[in-house]
């Protein structure tokens, strides 16, 4: 079951929270949209098929859909909570250029885009959507435009189906903190491939190294905890597998340009606590 909550709507754009409780493994019927769609995941994961290519969508990989594009979805892992951003073709052209050419439809959600997503959601709960909200929205979309249009190479286009499946399996292990995900070598052994092939496939598919992706996932977990009000940075570092608090701080600052303490202040009071977010996700998914 799919439900939507309208967070902000203007003539040029709409921001909605989408919650899916569907656990079917089969592909849905074909869907199309009139507007440009940007979808970023907050919780869970699902699969999308477009132009015969399957992709795994989770908090580290979103997607952009173009008007009239036929797409299908499957939810083999259960439900998810996403942010769906709809842009009119006219607004899209002002941000992407008059004749934008997409090199790919997947969007690698690096830590800065993750933070921009969270800040956009915060502005939709504030009264100044027309200025602060629109500013956050256009900044977020420009970040995506630079990746899917202005990027010098297409990270996903040249990857083989076998490499895409390999990277998807590695992402699952890293996301779930599998014991084999403690390093490149044990991860490659678990997946029965050479470390070189795994590392090369990862960079080709997502445009970032395996090491940076693993740290990206840990930074997401750190953001979740900071957003929920975590103040024990030493405990946070230990829980996420960092050597110490200084290691956590260096990694977070490298990915986001802010220290954990600065991020806690940035997000304080603007975002829902983790418990409130879970309660709202349940409310979104409940029938009226």
Secondary structure, DSSP 8 states (H G I E B T S, - for coil): -EEEEEEEE-SSEEEEEEEE-----S----B--SSEEEEEEEEE-EEEEETTEEEEEBTTEEEEE-TT--EEEE-TT--EEEEEEEE-HHHHHHHH-TT---S-SEEE--HHHHHHHHHHHHHHTSS-IIIIIHHHHHHHHHHHHHHHTS-SS-TTTT--HHHHHHHHHHHHHHHTT-GGGGSHHHHHHHHTS-HHHHHHHHHHHHSS-HHHHHHHHHHHHHHHHHHTT---HHHHHHHTT-SSHHHHHHHHHHHHSS-HHHHHHHHTTTS--HHHHHHHHHHHHS--
